[in-house]
Amino acid sequence: MDENPFADPNQVNPFMDPSVTAVSNQSTTVGAGIEDPFAPTEPATVPVISQPEHQSTLPASTMGSSSGGNYGNNNNNYGSSFNSQPPRQYGNDETMQKQEEISTDIVEPNSEKMVEDEFRKREEDLERRERQLRDEQKRLDDARVYGDRVPNFPPIPSFFPCTPCVYHNIDFDIPSEHQTTVRRVFYHWQFTVFCYLFNFIVCFGMICKLGTDVGSTFGLSILFAALFIPLSFLTWYRMLYNAVRQDSAMRYMLFFFTFGFQILSSAIAALGISNGGYAGWITSFDTLGKNKLLGIMGIINSLFWVANTLIAVYLIMQIHKTYRSTGQSMEKASGEFAASAGSSRNFGQAVLRSL
């Protein structure tokens, strides 16, 4: 089939020319070393590397379920091998030894007790600091100045229509060396309030039993209780409170004046002039012949007023010593009063500023 059946046998094949044949043979020889990219290639042979056999550390149940019956007979061997081998520890011997010592110390009961004691100490320290913060916050709240200083005296319930009038805190306002003296004067003021109230009760009993003969005594006892209880707080106790708190010579002098009037009033109350508003000695002895119970109550009231007078005399002597020890004088008091009166419009405002 190499020959063309339709070709002319007499026609000469141009490709069979000797010159063309020589060139064709030469080109074949030149490209003999070039590979044909389209020629089919044989598959490459990959070398097989044999891996060393090793014993699996997987549990027997996993091996059996994953690999089927080939490993089924070796379940017990694999299980025992897995359970018997401890986990591998990494690190040098010194680090491993320290870790074992730390774990041993934590497990020991003494170490647990020490940890509990440490936590308890820290908890107590936190509670102590919390109390200190609460006290400091209370102190800062109490330190607010008027307008900011919340009145807390007298202690009136919140549902009552009236409210406290002044701020009173001896522990905060008064220096520690004078707190005892001021607190004694405060107790004496409370005892004075009790004397006025007890005197009113005795006079009320007298008018109930004796009638209108002691009407003036009863009426004056109401007036004295209603008037002198608040005035005693403002004029002499509050005056001493501010004098010690501000170290004011002027307030010391006003205290001596008003407290002297209080001593005189207590002495008159103990005497008990008839129809004078006090159930003192004279009134009590007059009532004793008419009603023994009221007479005895009047004598007790007289003893209260005598004690009140004696305590007041003792206190004014102690306060005078304090006045001298702080370096106060009449000249200093006069200078303070003149400065206070000069900065105010009138004398009344200067006195009110001193309260």
Phi, psi and chi 1 to 4 in degrees:
 res  aa     phi    psi   chi1   chi2   chi3   chi4
   1 MET       -    6.2  -63.0  -58.5  -67.1      -
   2 ASP   -77.4  -26.2  -66.4  -24.0      -      -
   3 GLU   -89.7  146.1  -64.3 -179.3   -0.9      -
   4 ASN   -83.7  117.9 -172.3    0.3      -      -
   5 PRO   -70.9  -21.0   23.4  -30.4      -      -
   6 PHE   -93.9   -1.8  -59.1  100.6      -      -
   7 ALA   -75.7  151.2      -      -      -      -
   8 ASP   -78.2  125.6 -172.5    2.0      -      -
   9 PRO   -67.4  -22.9   20.7  -28.5      -      -
  10 ASN   -87.3  -12.6  -64.7  -37.1      -      -
  11 GLN   -74.0  140.1 -174.5  178.5   -1.4      -
  12 VAL   -91.4  132.0  180.0      -      -      -
  13 ASN   -75.7  119.8 -172.4    2.8      -      -
  14 PRO   -67.0  -27.2   21.0  -29.7      -      -
  15 PHE   -76.8  -11.7  -65.8  101.5      -      -
  16 MET   -89.8    7.9  -61.6  -57.5  -66.7      -
  17 ASP   -64.1  138.9 -171.3   81.4      -      -
  18 PRO   -59.9  -34.7  -23.2   31.5      -      -
  19 SER   -68.1  -38.3   59.4      -      -      -
  20 VAL   -69.0  -39.5  175.7      -      -      -
  21 THR   -63.8  -39.5  -53.5      -      -      -
  22 ALA   -63.7  -41.4      -      -      -      -
  23 VAL   -66.4  -38.8  173.9      -      -      -
  24 SER   -64.0  -43.3  -60.0      -      -      -
  25 ASN   -64.0  -37.4  -66.5  -26.2      -      -
  26 GLN   -65.6  -41.9 -174.4  177.5    0.5      -
  27 SER   -66.0  -32.1   62.9      -      -      -
  28 THR   -68.9  -37.7  -54.9      -      -      -
  29 THR   -69.1  -38.1  -55.3      -      -      -
  30 VAL   -65.7  -41.3  172.1      -      -      -
  31 GLY   -92.9   18.7      -      -      -      -
  32 ALA   -66.8  -29.8      -      -      -      -
  33 GLY   -86.6    0.1      -      -      -      -
  34 ILE   -94.5  129.5  -59.4  174.3      -      -
  35 GLU   -81.4  144.8  -64.7 -178.8   -2.0      -
  36 ASP   -80.4  118.4 -173.5    3.2      -      -
  37 PRO   -67.9  -19.5   24.7  -32.7      -      -
  38 PHE   -95.6    2.5  -59.7  100.8      -      -
  39 ALA   -74.4  144.1      -      -      -      -
  40 PRO   -68.0  141.2   23.9  -31.9      -      -
  41 THR  -113.2  152.5   59.2      -      -      -
  42 GLU   -84.0  147.4  -63.5 -179.2   -2.7      -
  43 PRO   -64.5  141.6   21.9  -31.5      -      -
  44 ALA   -74.0  146.0      -      -      -      -
  45 THR   -95.3  119.3  -56.2      -      -      -
  46 VAL   -92.9  126.0  179.6      -      -      -
  47 PRO   -69.5  139.9   25.2  -34.4      -      -
  48 VAL   -96.4  124.5  178.1      -      -      -
  49 ILE   -99.8  123.1  -59.4  173.7      -      -
  50 SER   -79.6  128.6   60.4      -      -      -
  51 GLN   -93.7  142.3  -63.1 -178.9   -4.0      -
  52 PRO   -70.2  143.1   24.2  -33.5      -      -
  53 GLU   -73.3  139.1  -64.3 -178.1   -3.4      -
  54 HIS  -140.4  156.8   62.0  -83.2      -      -
  55 GLN   -86.1  127.8 -172.8  175.3    0.7      -
  56 SER   -71.9  144.4  176.6      -      -      -
  57 THR  -106.1   12.6   57.5      -      -      -
  58 LEU   -74.5  153.5  -66.1  175.0      -      -
  59 PRO   -60.7  154.5  -19.8   28.6      -      -
  60 ALA   -62.7  -39.1      -      -      -      -
  61 SER   -63.3  -39.0   59.4      -      -      -
  62 THR   -68.8  -41.5  -53.7      -      -      -
  63 MET   -63.8  -42.8  -64.6  -71.7  -66.9      -
  64 GLY   -66.4  -42.1      -      -      -      -
  65 SER   -73.8  -31.5   61.2      -      -      -
  66 SER   -85.8  -33.7   61.5      -      -      -
  67 SER  -106.8   -2.0   58.9      -      -      -
  68 GLY    80.3 -146.4      -      -      -      -
  69 GLY   -76.7  -14.9      -      -      -      -
  70 ASN   -63.8  -32.0  -66.4  -28.0      -      -
  71 TYR  -108.0    5.9  -64.3   92.2      -      -
  72 GLY   -63.9  -34.9      -      -      -      -
  73 ASN   -75.9  -16.1  -63.3  -31.8      -      -
  74 ASN  -104.9   20.2  -63.8  -32.3      -      -
  75 ASN   -61.4  -46.1  -76.0  -16.9      -      -
  76 ASN   -64.2  -39.5  -63.9  -29.5      -      -
  77 ASN   -65.2  -44.8  -65.4  -28.5      -      -
  78 TYR   -65.7  -38.9  -73.4  116.8      -      -
  79 GLY   -64.0  -45.3      -      -      -      -
  80 SER   -66.8  -35.5   60.8      -      -      -
  81 SER   -66.0  -38.7  174.6      -      -      -
  82 PHE   -68.5  -43.3  176.8   76.8      -      -
  83 ASN   -72.4  -28.4  -65.6  -30.3      -      -
  84 SER   -84.8  -17.9   61.3      -      -      -
  85 GLN   -92.7  121.0  -68.0 -179.1   -1.6      -
  86 PRO   -74.1  158.5   28.3  -34.4      -      -
  87 PRO   -65.1  143.7   22.3  -32.1      -      -
  88 ARG   -74.9  135.6 -175.1  176.4  179.7 -178.8
  89 GLN   -99.7  132.9  -58.5  -72.4  -19.5      -
  90 TYR  -106.0  145.5  -65.0   92.4      -      -
  91 GLY   118.5  169.1      -      -      -      -
  92 ASN   -78.9  173.4   53.2   18.4      -      -
  93 ASP   -66.0  -36.0  -63.4  -22.4      -      -
  94 GLU   -65.8  -42.7 -175.7  178.8   -3.9      -
  95 THR   -64.7  -42.8  -54.2      -      -      -
  96 MET   -63.5  -37.3  -65.9  168.9   61.4      -
  97 GLN   -67.3  -40.5 -175.0  177.5   -0.3      -
  98 LYS   -63.8  -40.2  -71.6 -177.2  178.5  179.2
  99 GLN   -63.4  -40.4  -69.3  177.7   -6.6      -
 100 GLU   -65.0  -39.2  -68.7  177.1   -2.5      -
 101 GLU   -64.9  -42.1  -69.0  177.6   -3.3      -
 102 ILE   -63.9  -45.4  -67.5  172.8      -      -
 103 SER   -63.5  -34.8   61.4      -      -      -
 104 THR   -68.2  -40.4  -55.1      -      -      -
 105 ASP   -65.5  -36.4  -67.1  -21.6      -      -
 106 ILE   -68.3  -35.2  -65.9  175.4      -      -
 107 VAL   -76.5  -24.4  174.4      -      -      -
 108 GLU   -63.4  144.0  -71.3 -179.0   -3.8      -
 109 PRO   -63.9  -36.1  -19.0   30.0      -      -
 110 ASN   -63.7  -39.3  -66.3  -27.2      -      -
 111 SER   -64.9  -39.6  -59.9      -      -      -
 112 GLU   -63.0  -39.4  -67.0  179.6   -3.2      -
 113 LYS   -65.1  -40.0 -175.4  176.9 -179.8 -179.2
 114 MET   -63.4  -40.3  -67.8  174.6   61.3      -
 115 VAL   -64.1  -41.8  171.7      -      -      -
 116 GLU   -63.7  -41.2  -69.4  178.4   -1.0      -
 117 ASP   -63.1  -39.3  -66.5  -19.6      -      -
 118 GLU   -64.9  -43.1 -176.2   67.7   20.7      -
 119 PHE   -63.3  -39.4  -78.4  142.2      -      -
 120 ARG   -64.6  -40.8 -170.6 -180.0  -59.9  107.7
 121 LYS   -63.9  -42.1  -71.3  180.0 -179.2  179.3
 122 ARG   -64.8  -38.4  -69.3 -177.1 -179.9 -179.9
 123 GLU   -65.1  -42.2 -174.0  176.9   -1.4      -
 124 GLU   -64.0  -39.2  -68.5  175.6   -3.9      -
 125 ASP   -64.8  -39.5 -175.0   57.7      -      -
 126 LEU   -65.9  -40.5  -71.5  175.6      -      -
 127 GLU   -64.1  -39.7  -68.9  177.6   -4.0      -
 128 ARG   -64.4  -42.5  179.1  178.4   56.8   81.8
 129 ARG   -65.8  -35.2  -68.9 -177.4 -179.8 -178.9
 130 GLU   -65.0  -41.1 -174.9  178.4   -0.6      -
 131 ARG   -63.3  -41.1  -72.8 -165.7  -60.0  -91.5
 132 GLN   -62.9  -39.5  -70.0  178.2   -6.9      -
 133 LEU   -65.6  -39.4  -71.0  174.9      -      -
 134 ARG   -64.2  -42.8  -75.8 -160.6  -56.9  -95.5
 135 ASP   -64.0  -40.7  -65.3  -19.3      -      -
 136 GLU   -66.7  -39.0 -174.3   65.9   20.4      -
 137 GLN   -64.1  -41.1 -176.0   64.3   33.9      -
 138 LYS   -63.8  -39.7 -175.4  176.5 -177.6  -58.6
 139 ARG   -64.2  -40.7 -175.8 -179.0  179.3   87.4
 140 LEU   -67.2  -36.5  -68.8  175.0      -      -
 141 ASP   -65.7  -38.0  -67.7  -19.2      -      -
 142 ASP   -72.8  -19.7  -68.2  -17.6      -      -
 143 ALA   -85.3    3.4      -      -      -      -
 144 ARG   -69.3  134.1  -67.7  179.6  -65.4 -178.9
 145 VAL   -80.4  163.1 -103.5      -      -      -
 146 TYR   -54.1  133.1 -155.0  174.0      -      -
 147 GLY    98.7  -42.6      -      -      -      -
 148 ASP  -103.3  -21.3  -68.0  -23.2      -      -
 149 ARG   -84.6  113.2 -142.3  166.6  138.5  123.7
 150 VAL   -77.6  122.2  179.3      -      -      -
 151 PRO   -61.9  137.2  -21.4   33.1      -      -
 152 ASN  -134.7    9.2   59.6   -4.1      -      -
 153 PHE  -138.1  138.5 -168.2   85.9      -      -
 154 PRO   -70.3  152.1   25.2  -32.8      -      -
 155 PRO   -70.8   99.1   24.5  -31.7      -      -
 156 ILE  -106.6  136.7  -60.4  175.1      -      -
 157 PRO   -59.4  152.5  -22.7   32.3      -      -
 158 SER   -66.5  -29.3   57.8      -      -      -
 159 PHE   -77.2  -10.5   61.0   85.2      -      -
 160 PHE   -74.6  143.8 -154.1   70.8      -      -
 161 PRO   -65.0  -27.1   19.5  -31.1      -      -
 162 CYS   -87.7  161.3  -60.3      -      -      -
 163 THR  -125.7  161.4   57.2      -      -      -
 164 PRO   -57.5  151.3  -24.9   34.0      -      -
 165 CYS  -102.2  -40.0  -58.0      -      -      -
 166 VAL  -131.2  163.5  -64.0      -      -      -
 167 TYR   -93.5  130.1  177.1   79.7      -      -
 168 HIS  -138.8  116.3 -178.5  -96.0      -      -
 169 ASN  -155.3   96.6 -169.7  -18.0      -      -
 170 ILE   -65.6  -41.3  -65.0  176.4      -      -
 171 ASP   -62.6  -30.4  -65.6  -30.0      -      -
 172 PHE   -95.2  -43.7 -179.7   79.4      -      -
 173 ASP   -80.5  -32.2  -77.1  -18.4      -      -
 174 ILE   -97.3  134.8  -53.5  -58.1      -      -
 175 PRO   -58.4  149.8  -23.4   32.3      -      -
 176 SER   -60.6  -32.9   57.2      -      -      -
 177 GLU   -73.4  -15.0   61.6  -88.8   16.5      -
 178 HIS  -113.2    2.0  -57.6  -50.2      -      -
 179 GLN   -65.0  -37.0  -71.9 -178.3    4.1      -
 180 THR   -63.3  -43.6  -57.9      -      -      -
 181 THR   -64.9  -46.3  -58.1      -      -      -
 182 VAL   -65.4  -37.5  175.2      -      -      -
 183 ARG   -67.3  -35.9 -169.0  169.8  -79.8  108.0
 184 ARG   -64.3  -41.4  -73.5  175.7 -179.9  175.1
 185 VAL   -65.2  -36.9  176.2      -      -      -
 186 PHE   -64.6  -41.8  179.9   64.2      -      -
 187 TYR   -64.1  -36.3  -65.6  153.0      -      -
 188 HIS   -66.1  -37.4  175.7   67.9      -      -
 189 TRP   -63.8  -41.8  173.9   79.3      -      -
 190 GLN   -61.6  -39.4  -68.6  177.6  -29.0      -
 191 PHE   -65.7  -35.3 -179.9   59.6      -      -
 192 THR   -64.8  -41.2  -57.2      -      -      -
 193 VAL   -60.4  -42.8  172.2      -      -      -
 194 PHE   -61.8  -40.4  169.7   77.1      -      -
 195 CYS   -63.1  -41.7  -69.6      -      -      -
 196 TYR   -64.8  -41.2  -81.8  113.3      -      -
 197 LEU   -69.0  -40.2  -65.6  178.4      -      -
 198 PHE   -67.8  -37.0 -170.9   77.6      -      -
 199 ASN   -62.0  -40.4  178.3   74.7      -      -
 200 PHE   -62.5  -40.6  164.6   73.7      -      -
 201 ILE   -64.4  -41.6  -67.4  172.5      -      -
 202 VAL   -65.5  -43.4  174.5      -      -      -
 203 CYS   -65.7  -34.5  -65.9      -      -      -
 204 PHE   -65.9  -39.7  179.5   73.3      -      -
 205 GLY   -65.3  -35.6      -      -      -      -
 206 MET   -65.1  -43.2  -72.5 -179.7  178.4      -
 207 ILE   -70.7  -26.8 -164.1  172.5      -      -
 208 CYS   -72.1  -34.9  -69.3      -      -      -
 209 LYS   -95.7  -34.3  -65.6  -65.7 -177.8  178.9
 210 LEU  -103.3   -9.6  -56.8  179.3      -      -
 211 GLY    83.7 -153.2      -      -      -      -
 212 THR   -75.6   -3.3   56.9      -      -      -
 213 ASP   -63.9  -27.4  -65.9  -21.4      -      -
 214 VAL  -113.6   27.7  -68.6      -      -      -
 215 GLY   -64.0  -41.6      -      -      -      -
 216 SER   -66.7  -36.5   58.5      -      -      -
 217 THR   -62.0  -43.8  -57.8      -      -      -
 218 PHE   -65.2  -43.4  174.4   71.0      -      -
 219 GLY   -64.2  -42.2      -      -      -      -
 220 LEU   -69.3  -31.4  -71.0  175.6      -      -
 221 SER   -63.9  -37.2   67.5      -      -      -
 222 ILE   -65.2  -44.1  -62.9  175.9      -      -
 223 LEU   -63.6  -44.9  177.5   63.3      -      -
 224 PHE   -63.9  -41.1  -67.3  158.4      -      -
 225 ALA   -66.3  -42.4      -      -      -      -
 226 ALA   -73.2  -28.1      -      -      -      -
 227 LEU   -93.9  -46.7 -176.6   63.0      -      -
 228 PHE   -80.5  -23.5  -71.0  157.3      -      -
 229 ILE   -65.0  -52.8  -72.6  176.7      -      -
 230 PRO   -69.1  -35.5   22.0  -30.9      -      -
 231 LEU   -67.3  -35.7  -76.5 -179.8      -      -
 232 SER   -64.2  -35.3   61.4      -      -      -
 233 PHE   -68.9  -43.6  178.8   83.0      -      -
 234 LEU   -78.3  -38.2  -66.1  173.6      -      -
 235 THR   -85.3  -36.0   56.5      -      -      -
 236 TRP  -119.5  -39.6   54.1  -92.5      -      -
 237 TYR   -72.3  -49.9  171.3   69.4      -      -
 238 ARG   -63.0  -33.0 -170.4   67.5  179.4  177.0
 239 MET   -63.7  -43.6 -167.8   68.6   65.7      -
 240 LEU   -67.3  -39.4  176.0   67.4      -      -
 241 TYR   -56.8  -48.9 -175.7   91.7      -      -
 242 ASN   -72.4  -31.9  -70.2  -32.0      -      -
 243 ALA   -63.9  -43.1      -      -      -      -
 244 VAL   -73.6  -38.0  177.6      -      -      -
 245 ARG   -66.9  -40.5 -178.1  171.8   69.2   91.3
 246 GLN  -101.7   -1.7  -58.7  176.6    5.6      -
 247 ASP    54.5   54.3 -166.3   21.9      -      -
 248 SER  -106.5  120.4  172.6      -      -      -
 249 ALA   -69.0  -35.5      -      -      -      -
 250 MET   -62.1  -43.1  179.0 -173.9   68.4      -
 251 ARG   -69.0  -32.9  -71.5  178.4  172.2   82.9
 252 TYR   -60.8  -44.0  -91.8  112.8      -      -
 253 MET   -66.5  -39.7  -63.4  -56.9  -61.8      -
 254 LEU   -66.5  -34.4  -68.7  174.2      -      -
 255 PHE   -63.9  -45.5  163.4   76.9      -      -
 256 PHE   -60.1  -38.3  -70.9  136.1      -      -
 257 PHE   -67.1  -51.3  175.8   76.8      -      -
 258 THR   -70.7  -34.8   54.7      -      -      -
 259 PHE   -72.1  -31.0 -162.0   63.4      -      -
 260 GLY   -63.4  -38.5      -      -      -      -
 261 PHE   -65.2  -35.0  177.2   79.1      -      -
 262 GLN   -66.1  -38.4  175.7   62.0   42.2      -
 263 ILE   -63.4  -42.7  -66.8  174.0      -      -
 264 LEU   -63.8  -41.5 -179.9   60.9      -      -
 265 SER   -64.5  -38.1  176.0      -      -      -
 266 SER   -67.2  -37.7  -61.4      -      -      -
 267 ALA   -65.4  -40.2      -      -      -      -
 268 ILE   -66.0  -38.5  -65.6  174.0      -      -
 269 ALA   -65.0  -38.3      -      -      -      -
 270 ALA   -67.5  -35.1      -      -      -      -
 271 LEU   -67.4  -42.5 -174.9   60.0      -      -
 272 GLY    70.3   61.0      -      -      -      -
 273 ILE   -64.0  143.8  -59.2  173.0      -      -
 274 SER   -60.8  135.8  -61.9      -      -      -
 275 ASN    56.9   27.9  -63.0  -34.7      -      -
 276 GLY  -100.9    0.4      -      -      -      -
 277 GLY    94.6   -2.8      -      -      -      -
 278 TYR  -126.2  137.5  -65.7  105.7      -      -
 279 ALA   -91.7   68.9      -      -      -      -
 280 GLY   -90.2 -155.3      -      -      -      -
 281 TRP   -61.3  -49.4  -68.0  112.5      -      -
 282 ILE   -63.0  -49.1  -62.8  174.6      -      -
 283 THR   -65.1  -35.6  -54.6      -      -      -
 284 SER   -67.0  -43.8  -60.5      -      -      -
 285 PHE   -68.1  -33.8  -76.9  116.1      -      -
 286 ASP   -66.6  -35.8  -69.4  -18.2      -      -
 287 THR   -78.8  -23.6  -51.6      -      -      -
 288 LEU   -61.9  -35.3 -169.8   60.4      -      -
 289 GLY   -73.3  -19.4      -      -      -      -
 290 LYS   -96.4  -38.8  -58.1  175.2 -176.8  177.9
 291 ASN  -150.1  112.3 -169.4  -55.8      -      -
 292 LYS   -65.8  -39.5  -69.5 -175.9  178.5 -179.0
 293 LEU   -62.7  -48.1  178.4   60.6      -      -
 294 LEU   -66.0  -34.4  -69.0  175.5      -      -
 295 GLY   -63.8  -41.3      -      -      -      -
 296 ILE   -67.1  -40.5  -66.8  172.9      -      -
 297 MET   -63.2  -36.3  -68.3  179.3   65.1      -
 298 GLY   -66.1  -38.2      -      -      -      -
 299 ILE   -65.7  -42.2  -68.1  173.6      -      -
 300 ILE   -61.0  -40.7  -65.1  173.8      -      -
 301 ASN   -63.4  -37.5 -176.9   58.4      -      -
 302 SER   -64.6  -40.3  -57.5      -      -      -
 303 LEU   -64.4  -37.8  -67.7  174.1      -      -
 304 PHE   -60.8  -43.9  -76.4  155.6      -      -
 305 TRP   -70.0  -32.6  -77.3  111.7      -      -
 306 VAL   -64.8  -45.8  169.5      -      -      -
 307 ALA   -61.9  -38.8      -      -      -      -
 308 ASN   -61.5  -42.6 -171.6  -64.6      -      -
 309 THR   -65.3  -44.1  -54.8      -      -      -
 310 LEU   -66.0  -41.8  -64.8  176.9      -      -
 311 ILE   -63.4  -40.2  -67.1  172.6      -      -
 312 ALA   -63.0  -40.3      -      -      -      -
 313 VAL   -63.6  -43.0  171.6      -      -      -
 314 TYR   -62.1  -43.8  169.7   77.4      -      -
 315 LEU   -65.7  -40.2  -71.7  175.7      -      -
 316 ILE   -67.9  -30.4 -161.2  171.5      -      -
 317 MET   -68.2  -42.0  -66.8  172.8   62.3      -
 318 GLN   -65.8  -39.2  -65.3  -63.9  -40.1      -
 319 ILE   -70.2  -32.2  -64.7  167.8      -      -
 320 HIS   -65.2  -37.1 -173.2  -94.1      -      -
 321 LYS   -64.0  -42.0  -69.0 -179.6 -179.1  179.4
 322 THR   -63.4  -39.3  -57.4      -      -      -
 323 TYR   -60.9  -42.2  169.6   77.7      -      -
 324 ARG   -72.0  -37.1  -71.3  -63.0 -175.4 -175.0
 325 SER   -69.1  -23.6   64.7      -      -      -
 326 THR   -87.4    1.7   54.5      -      -      -
 327 GLY    80.6   20.1      -      -      -      -
 328 GLN   -80.2  157.4  -53.1  -66.1  -14.4      -
 329 SER  -155.2  169.1   62.2      -      -      -
 330 MET   -66.6  -36.8 -178.0   67.6   70.8      -
 331 GLU   -64.0  -43.0  -68.5   77.7   10.9      -
 332 LYS   -64.7  -39.9 -171.6  175.6  179.9  179.8
 333 ALA   -64.0  -39.9      -      -      -      -
 334 SER   -65.0  -40.5  -59.3      -      -      -
 335 GLY   -64.5  -40.8      -      -      -      -
 336 GLU   -65.7  -40.6  -70.5 -178.3    7.0      -
 337 PHE   -67.2  -39.1 -171.2   81.1      -      -
 338 ALA   -65.7  -39.4      -      -      -      -
 339 ALA   -67.2  -38.6      -      -      -      -
 340 SER   -68.9  -40.9  178.4      -      -      -
 341 ALA   -69.6  -34.8      -      -      -      -
 342 GLY   -68.1  -31.9      -      -      -      -
 343 SER   -85.0   -6.9   60.5      -      -      -
 344 SER  -107.8  167.8  -58.5      -      -      -
 345 ARG   -79.9  -31.7  -66.2 -177.6  178.6 -179.8
 346 ASN  -150.0  177.9   50.5   42.3      -      -
 347 PHE   -67.3  -36.5  177.6   80.0      -      -
 348 GLY   -63.6  -40.4      -      -      -      -
 349 GLN   -66.5  -33.1  -71.0 -174.5   -4.1      -
 350 ALA   -65.8  -39.0      -      -      -      -
 351 VAL   -68.3  -40.9  174.2      -      -      -
 352 LEU   -65.1  -34.1  -70.7  176.8      -      -
 353 ARG   -67.3  -26.4  -73.3 -172.7   59.4 -173.7
 354 SER   -77.6  -13.2   65.9      -      -      -
 355 LEU   -75.6      -  -66.7  177.8      -      -
